[in-house]
Amino acid sequence: FLLMSTEEYGLEITNNGPITTGAQATVHASLSMKNDSVTSNLYHFNWIYAPLILIEKSERRFNSVINVTGEFPGTFPVSVWVTHRNCWLCRPVARNVTVLQITEFITGNLTIAQIEDSRFITHGSSSSTGAVTRISFCLHDPSNYFKSASFVYNWDFGDGVYQITKEPFVYYNCSTMGNRTVHLKVIAEWQQIGSIIHERETVQKTGDFTTALELLDAVKSINVVGSRETHVMENLSLSLHINGTPPLALCWLIKSECIPLEGEKCHLVVINGSCYNLSHTFSDAGRYCLSVRVENGVTMLQTYHEIKVWPTGIHPAFFVLLCITLVSVTLGLVLYTTFRSNTQQKDLVEVADFDFSPLSDKNLSSHSESRYGQICCRSCFLRSSQEAARESHELLHSFYKPVKMYTV
């Protein structure tokens, strides 16, 4: 953190601790100029690191790095101030300090990852029940102090299960929800030459680590209950039923197409139950899609619900009823017209008696005239007997016996 700086300069200082006793830590200082109008000069970095032991120091134009070590555990401040190189007694242009932590134990941390689709997904200290969880130990050794050491890892999962491995990770699977505390004891051994009798001796360091493991039930399903059709300016109510362990982060969005929800470009709510009710009013007709994403820290699930919005006062049943009515009327009209035409044709009956034999030519005109007048209307197109006789003589003479035919 920054203790002192002028309006023209800033000084940042960092270290890569904590470290174990005997290992080396690196402290880095960087000078920056806040005003571009400041003339660049050569600067000198002045360090104060006692009681730590300096291993190495390097310095560039605006940066300086030192490597230090400590034989005793504790918290040690390391400070630096910067002056112009040719002015040792001038006021420092910037000053800062950092705190280095040294311990006699092994340093590191535990991480929890869940295996999903052959990938390791980290959800903090949470994992889902029934899924394979990988618990790993990450050794913090920036100076390779333990490069020749062999490690043994003793695992306690907090449910009566213990395991000893030579690898810094273990796979764990539990089907019961709840909170657990995982304990790990790390033992490192290596040989080195003693500083007093100069003989090889076995050195051992240990470290104890714990982490919380929260087993949650995965989000297994999202059921959208409600209508898929509505009208413009009508309130559509939907109910979301979620199968998963709360608290649940629910994100929903209604657009003209179904899209995967990423980030926070949606309506985000946090629910502590398994049901959520939402309502929406559409201002335009068309097809829409409700996109829903639910996650509970260990798993994430998405689903979609299509919605059809009709104009005001128009419903699909109206079109079906209209089509049925139109077809019925058309069919009835066709049947009525056909039946009426057949009835009129049956009312008109004409009986014709033709005798094409030569013997009947003399009395054909009088006979046909009297018979035709009996059937047809006497006032409609009566022919004279001469014309009828002339027409009958023009017909071909029959070679067969006369036959009387009647047509009804």
Disulfide bonds with the S-S distance in Angstrom:
Cys87-Cys90 1.30
Cys251-Cys266 1.23
Cys258-Cys289 1.92
